[in-house]
Amino acid sequence: MLHLKSLGYEVIAVAPFDYYSKRIREQGIEFKALSMDNKGTNPVKDSGLILRFMQLFLTVKPDCILSYTPKCNIYAAIAAGFLNYPIINNVSGLGTVFIRENLTTKIVKLLYIISLKKSVKIFFQNKDDLALFIEHGLVKEKLTGLLPGSGVDVHQFKPMPFSSPKTNFVFLLVARMLKDKGIIEFVNAARLLKSHYPYIECQLLGFLDAKNPTAISSAEMQAWVAEGVVNYLGVSDNVLDFLYLADCVVLPSYREGTPRSLLEAASVAKPIITTDAVGCREVVDDGINGYLCKPRCVDDLKAKMEKMLLLSEAERLQMGLKGREKILEQFDEKIVIDRYVDVIKQLK
C-alpha cells in the first residue's frame, strides 16, 4: 500500500475495524471499515458480503481492486464481477476447509469457480495451491501467477550482528494458536525433549483465536505452561526481538500459503524446522537451511528438533546464513511489489 501510494496512486484500505485500522490511517492511507465474520464458514450467511462490497465499490469507484484472504477473494470478486471492476486476487492459503474435505469444501470450490471468472490476475503463493486450482478447474491457467509468499522486508528483518551467550536453547513457534498450525504436535514434542534436555525452552508466540474452530483454548495453554512444557509469550508487534533470542524457529503446520513467520525467521538467519507440507516446504531446503518433518507426526518433529539441538553452534550458524541467502534470492518483498505494479500498469 505504501509503495503504491509513493507511485502516486490513491490507496484505500478495506477491512473489518480493529486495532490496526488506526495505524493504517496514521500511514496516510484512507481506511474504510467493512463488517465481516472472518471465521464463519456458512456461505448463506456470508452472501450478504456481496451486497456490502457492491455498495462500497459503487461509492469508491476503484480503478483496480486488490483482494486477499479467502472471503475477499470470493465475495469481493463476485461483487467486482457484477460491476465490471478489475480485481487482482491473492490466494495466500486455502485455509481450514481445504485441510478437511467435506461439503463446505465442495461449496467453496464452486464459489471460487464463480468468483474468479472475471479476475484480471490470480496470484498464488505456492506451486501446490496453483496446481490444485488448475487441476480442479477453479481458474484459467493463463490468468494465474506465482508469488514468493507475501515476501519479506529484508532490510528490517536482517541478521543480528552479534549474539550474547546463553545457557538455554530456545525453540520458537510463531503463529496463531490453532491446531492446524501443529501446536499440539509442538507441545508433545517439547514434552518428550525436555525429559532428556531440561535446559531447552519451547516458546509459543501468537494470539489465541477463540473464534476459529481449531483454536487452542486458554485453558489448554494455561495447563501446558503450568506443566512447564512451553512458555506462552502472548502477542507482540515486534517479533524481531523474539526471533533474535531464538536458536531455531519451528512451524509444524498442516498447510500454508507461504508462512510469513518462516520467511522472517530465515531472513534473520535462523535455522528452521517445518513440515514437508504445502507452502511450508517452499521455505526450507532440507538439511541446508533447516529440516523438514512429516506433518502431524510428533516423533519425527521431536527427532528433527533433537537433531537441530545436537548440531554445533557453527553448523546452526551456517544453516541460518544459507536461509538468509535463500530469502535474498527468492523471497524479497520487492519481487512481490514489482509483480503487482506490472499488472496494475497493464490496466491503464
N, C-alpha and C positions, 0 to 999 in steps of 0.2 A: 504493500500500500504506500509506504513512504517513497519507494523508488518511482512508482507511477506518478505520485504527487510531484516529485522532483523533475519529472519529464514534462510537467505542465498539465497533466490530466486532473480533472476534478474527481476525487475519490470519495465515495460514500460507503461506510461500513454498515452492514445489517446483521443483527444477531439478537437473541434474547438479552435483555438488560441484565448486567451483573457487575461485579466489582471492577472488571476490566473495561467496561464501557467508558468510564470517566477517563481512563488512561489513554484510550484511543482518541478521545476528543482533545486531550492535552497535547497530542502529537499534531494537532491541526487538521484532523480528519473528521468530517461530519459523521455522526453516528445516529442511526435510526433503529429503535428497538422494535423487534417483531416477536410476538408471543409464539412459543413453540415448545411442545413436550419433547425434549431431546431424547428421552429414553423409551417412550411408548412405542409399541410395535403393532398397533391396530390401524390398518390403512383407512378404515372407515372414519375413525376419529381424526386421523391426520388429513383427511381430504379437505377440511376447511382451510388448511395451509395454502392450498392453491389459490383460493379467493383472496387471502391476505397478501400473497405475493403479487397477484394481478393488480390489486388496489395499489400496492407500493410501486410497482413498475409504471403504472399509468400516471402516478404522481411524479415520480423521479424522471421518467422517460430516459433510461440509460442508453448509451451507445453500445455498451458491452456489459455483460454480467459475468462475474467470476464466481463459481459455485464450489463449495467444499462441504464435506460430510454427507452421509447417505441421504438424509431427509431433504437437504437443499438440492442435492443432485437429482432427486426425483421430483419433488413438488415445485421447486423454483423453476426447474427445466420444463415441466408441463405448462406452468404459467407463462414462461417466456415463449414457448412454442405457440401457444394460443395467440399471443400478442405480436409474434414475429420479431422479438428482440433477440439478438445474437447472444448465446451463452457458451462459456468455456467451463467444462466440468473437470473437477479433480477428484478421481476415485482414490482416496488416500488409504483405504482399507475397507473391507467388506463387512466388518462388524460381526456381532454375535449370530445373526441369522444365517450367515454362511458357514459358521462352525458346526451348527446342528441343522441338518437337512430336515425340513418339515413343511407344513402347509404355508407357514409365513414366508419361508424361503421361496416357494413357488410364486407366491403373490408378489414378493419383492422383485423377483426376476422379470415378471410380467410388467411391473411398473417401470423397471429400467428400460425395457424394450420401448415402451410408450414414451417415456420422458426423454430419452437420449436421441430420438429420431431426428430432431432439428438442431442438435448441438453443432456448433462450428468446429469444436475440438474437444476431445475427451482424453485427458491426461491420466495415466496410471502410474503408480509408484513402485510397482514391481512387475516382472515378466509373467509371474504366475497368474495374477489377477487379470492382466491384459489377455493372456491366453484363454482363461476361463470365460471371459466376456465374449470373446470372438467365437470360441467353441460352442457356446450356448446360444449364439445368435443375438446377443444382447446389444451389440454395437456393430457398426460398419467399420471394418478394419482401416479403411482409408482415412477415417476421422480420428483415429487414435494416435497417441504419442506417449512416450515413456520418459518419466522424470526420475531423477535420483532422490526419491523421497521428497521431503519438503526442503532439503538442503540444510546446510548449517552455516552460521556466520563464523568462518574460520579465523577471523580477526578477534572476535570476542572469545570464542572457545579455542584457546591455544594452550600448549603445554606450559606448566608452571616451570620457571627456570631453575628452581631448586626445591628440594623436599626436606622436611625436618625429620629426624629419626623418630621411629615409633616402636612401641613394644607389642602392639596388636596388629593383626592383619584384617583389613576391612573389605568385605564383600558388600556391594551396594546395589540395590534394585530400585530403579526409579520408574514409577508407573502409577496409573490409577489402581487402587486396591481391589482388583477384580480377579475372580478365579481363573478367567480366560488368559490373564497375564502370567499364569503359572505361580501365583503367590503361595498356594498351598504346597506345591512341589518344592519351592524355595525354602519354606519353613521346615518341611520334613527333612530336606537335605541338610539344612543348617543344624537340626537336632542331631542327626547322625554324625555330622562332622565335629560338632562341639564336644561330643563324648570322647573324641580322640585328640582334638586340638582345642582345648578350653580357651586359648588366647585369641581365637578368631572372633570377629564381631560381624554379624549379619544385619545389615540395615535396610529398612524399607522407607522410601520417601515418596509421598503421593497422597492424594486425598481419598478418603473413604466415601465412595459414591453410593449412598444408600438407595438411590432410585434405580440403579442398574440391577437386573435380575441375577447377575453373577457376582454381586458385590460381597466383599468380606465385611462382616458386621463389626461394630465397635467392640462387642463382647468377645468375639473371636480374637481380635487384635490385642485386647487387654489381657486375655488369657495367655497368649504367646509371650507377651512382654513380661508378664508376671512369672512365667516359667523360666525366663532368661534365655529363650531361644533366639529372639530377634530384638532389635531396638527399632521402635517406630518413631521416625523423625517428624511426622506430620507433613505439612505442606510448606513450600518455600518458592519465592520468585527468584531466588538466587541459587540455582542448582550448582553453579560453578564451585562454590565453597565446599559442597559435599563431594563433588567429583574429585577435586584436588586431594581430599583426605582419603579417598578410596584407593585400594590396591587393585581391585578388579570390579568391573560392573557386570551384573548378571541380569538377564531377562529371559525367563523360560516360557515365553508367550506361546499360545497355540497358533496364532495367526496375526499378522500385522500388514500394514501398508508398507512403509519402511519406518521403523521406530526411531523417532527423533532422539529419544534418550540414548540410544546406542550410537547415533551419529555424533552427538555431543561428547559422549564418553571417548569415542575413538579420536575425535578432533583434539581432545586434550591429552592424547597419548596414553589412554588407559586400556589395558587388555580387556577383552570381552568374553563372556560365556553366554551363548544364546542357543535357541533351538534350531534344529535343521527343519525349519518350517517356513511357510510362505512369508515373504517380507523380511524375516529375521536373518535368513541365510545370506541376504544381499550384502550385509554389512561385514560379515566375517569370512575370511579365507582361513579355513580350518587349519590350526597349527601354525599359522603365520602371524595373525594379529589377535588370535583368541581361539576358542574351542566351540564346536557345535555339539549339542547333545540331543538325544531323542526327545521329542515332545511328550509331555505327560509321564515321564519316566524319572522317578525320584533317584533310583540307583545310578542311572547314567549321569544325571545332573550332579549328584554327590561325587561321583568319580572324576568328573571334569573339574569341579571346584577343588578337589583334593590335588589333582594333577597341577592346577594353577598354583596352589598353595606351596607345593614342593619344588617349584621352579626356583632358580636363583634370582636374586633381585635384578641382576644384569639381563637374564633371559626375559623376565617380565618387561623390563625397560625396552628391550629390543622389539618385543611384541607390540608394545604401545607405540613406538616410533613407526612401525610398519602400518599400524592403524591410522596414524596421522597422515602418512603418505597416501594411503588409500582415500581418505577424505579429501585431501587437496586435489587429487586427480579426478575423483568421480562424484563427490557429494557437496562441493562448494555451492552455497545457495545462489551464487551469481549465475550458475548454469540454469537453475530453475527460473530465475527472474528473466534472463535473456530469452528463454523459450516462450514465456508468456508475452513478453514485449513483441517478439516476432509475429505471433498470432494476432495480437491486437492491432499492430500496424497494417496487417493484411486486410483488416476490416474497413479501412478508410476508403 
